[in-house]
């Protein structure tokens, strides 16, 4: 991706979640990071057919194929949203991390342009998310 005439790596992010969770998290994130237009969300709603879910996820990923890679974040591994993403995984181009949290989104908003390799970004953001799960009484 080119910005001001300079080639910049950019990994796109697609949130795939139940019932608007990703949409609402992305809405909150954009209040702090309005420039994170490389992120989008797909909401899996009750009553949607698997075909409809698959079409929406495919469209979101395909719209971002001009990026250096696509990182899919799903809310629950083994759930319909995550399972519908599995066929889209492509070595080096599309990767998925399940169980994401808001600190992960905040970090992605500020660092996704620093990675050319989607797998390396997926590993980094997984570790970052795990590190930011805390029991408050253990630190206070």
N, C-alpha and C positions, 0 to 999 in steps of 0.2 A: 504494500500500500504506500502511496506517495503522499507526503505532507510537505507543503512549501518547497516542492522540488527535491525533497530528500526521501530516499526509500526507507520506510519504517516498517518493522515487523508488527503485525497486529493479529492477535487471536480473538475471534468473535466468541461470544458467550450466549448460549441458548438455555434458559431455565425451563424445565419441563416438570410441572408439579400438579398436584391435586387442587381443584377448586379455587384457583386464583391466588394461591400462596405466592408463587413466583411473581405474578403480576403486581401484587401489593408490595412485596419486598423491593422489586425494581422501582416502583413508584416512590417509595421512601428513599431509596438510594439516589435517585435522580434529583431529589431535593438537595442532597449534599454534593453530588457529582453530576451536574447537568450534562456534561460532555460524554457520558457513557452510552452513546448511541450505538456502540458495537455490541450492546446487550439487548436481548429481547426475551419474551417469555411465551410459552404455550401452556394454556390451562386445560387440564383434563377434567371435564365436568361429568357429573353423574348422568348416565343415559347416553353418552356419546358412544358411537360404534367404534370398533377397533380400526375400521377403514378411515373414519373421519379423524381419529386421533393420529393415525399414521400419516395421513395427508398433511395435517397441520404441522407435525414435527418435521416431515421431509421438506415442506416448503420453507420453514424457518431455517433449516440447515442449508438448503440449496441457495437461499437468498444471501447466504454469507460465504459462499464458495470463493468469492474474490479475496477473502482474507487468507492469511497464511495458515490458518487452521480454525477449527471450531471446537470449543469446549462445551459439552452439554453438562449441565448440573441438574440432577434430579433429586427430588426430596427423599424418596425411600427406595433403597435397592430391593429388587424383587417385586415391586409394585407394577401396576399397568403402565404408568408413565415411564418408569425406568426400562421395563421390558420392551416397550415399543421403540426405544432408542437403540437397543442392542444391534439390530441389523444395520444401523447407519455407521457403526464404528469402522473407521478406516485407519489402518496403521499409519501414523505420522500426520494424518489430516483431521480426523474426528476422534475425540476421546470423550469419556464420560466419568464424572465423579458423582457419587450418590451420597446423600446425607448432608447437603450443604447448609451453611448458616450465614447470618448476616455479616459477621466479621469477614468471612470469605469473600462476599460480594464487594465489601468496601475495599479490601486488598486488591481484588481483581480490577476495580475501577482505577486504581492508581498504578498497577504494574503490568497489565496485560500487554502493553506495547513494548515491554522489555524482553519478551520471549518470542523466539522464532519457532520453537519446538512445542507442539501442543501437549505431548506426553510429559515433558519436563514441567510445563506449567501445571498440568493436572497433578503431578506428584507434589510440587511445591504447595499448591493451594489445598490439597488434602492434608498435608502436614500442618499447614498454617491453621486450618479449621480445627484440627484436633488439639493443637496447642492452645487455642483460645476458648476451650471448654474448661470452665473453672468452677470449683466449689469455693465460694467466697470465704467461708470460715477457715479455709486452709491458708489463706493469705492475710486475712484481717487480724 
